[in-house]
């Protein structure tokens, strides 16, 4: 059994920064690729940033230049550094990883950006 455990959400003022982390609970398993998604109230879940299997990175246009995704070499932890946060970044952020053909999701962590 494996879980994705997120941490690091919270409340921050506009222009501030937060760092989210996602840890794979069972490091004997390979979860690849991994990335971050978010869901704002009344909206669909959307991609924020993700690693592809070859470790290349894809960002949503809305976060390019502000957010940075990183990981450790073993794919045990994926982090999201979020700078210059805006109120429209307010959402529940989810870590997602692929175990074979099965999509795994974290429990979500709330990020709230006040204006």
C-alpha positions in Angstrom: 0.0 0.0 0.0 1.2 3.5 -0.8 0.0 7.0 0.0 1.0 10.4 -1.1 1.3 12.7 2.0 1.2 16.4 1.5 2.3 19.2 3.7 3.0 23.0 3.6 -0.3 24.7 2.8 -1.6 27.7 4.7 -2.7 31.3 4.6 -0.4 33.9 3.0 -0.8 37.5 1.8 -0.7 38.4 -1.8 2.9 38.5 -3.0 4.0 36.0 -0.4 5.5 32.5 -0.8 4.7 29.0 0.3 6.3 25.6 -0.3 4.4 22.4 -0.6 5.9 19.0 -0.2 4.6 15.5 -1.2 6.1 12.4 0.2 5.6 8.9 -1.0 4.8 6.7 2.1 6.4 3.6 0.7 9.8 4.4 -0.8 10.2 0.9 -2.1 7.7 1.6 -4.8 8.4 3.8 -7.8 5.8 6.5 -8.3 6.6 8.2 -11.7 5.7 10.7 -12.9 4.5 13.0 -10.1 3.0 16.5 -10.1 0.7 19.0 -8.6 -2.9 19.9 -9.4 -5.3 22.3 -7.7 -9.0 22.8 -7.4 -10.6 26.2 -6.6 -14.2 26.4 -5.3 -16.7 25.9 -8.1 -13.9 25.0 -10.6 -12.5 21.9 -12.1 -9.2 20.4 -10.9 -6.4 21.7 -13.1 -2.7 21.0 -13.6 -0.3 23.3 -11.9 3.1 21.6 -12.6 4.2 18.2 -13.3 7.3 16.1 -14.1 7.0 13.8 -17.1 8.6 10.3 -17.0 11.8 11.7 -18.5 11.9 14.3 -15.7 11.1 17.2 -18.1 8.7 19.7 -16.5 5.4 21.2 -17.6 3.8 24.2 -16.0 0.4 25.8 -16.3 0.7 29.2 -18.1 -0.8 30.9 -15.0 2.1 29.9 -12.8 5.1 30.0 -15.1 7.9 32.1 -13.7 6.3 32.1 -10.2 6.2 28.4 -9.2 9.0 25.8 -9.3 8.5 22.1 -9.0 11.4 19.9 -7.8 12.0 16.3 -6.7 14.6 14.1 -5.3 16.4 11.7 -7.5 14.5 8.6 -6.2 11.0 10.2 -6.8 10.3 9.9 -3.1 9.5 13.6 -2.6 8.1 16.2 -4.9 7.9 19.9 -3.9 6.3 23.0 -5.2 7.8 26.4 -4.4 5.2 29.0 -4.9 6.4 32.7 -5.1 4.5 35.9 -5.9 1.3 34.3 -4.9 -2.0 35.9 -6.0 -5.5 35.6 -4.6 -6.4 33.5 -7.7 -3.9 30.9 -6.6 -6.3 30.1 -3.7 -7.3 26.4 -4.0 -6.8 23.0 -2.6 -3.6 21.6 -3.9 -3.2 17.9 -4.7 -0.2 15.8 -5.3 -0.6 13.2 -8.0 1.6 10.3 -8.9 1.4 7.4 -11.3 2.0 3.9 -10.0 2.1 1.8 -13.1 -1.2 2.7 -14.6 -2.9 3.7 -11.4 -3.2 7.4 -10.5 -2.6 8.1 -6.8 -3.8 11.3 -5.1 -2.9 13.0 -1.9 -5.5 14.2 0.5 -5.0 17.8 -0.6 -3.7 20.9 1.2 -5.4 24.2 1.4 -3.6 27.3 0.1 -5.3 30.6 0.7 -3.9 33.9 -0.6 -5.4 37.1 0.9 -5.5 40.3 -1.1 
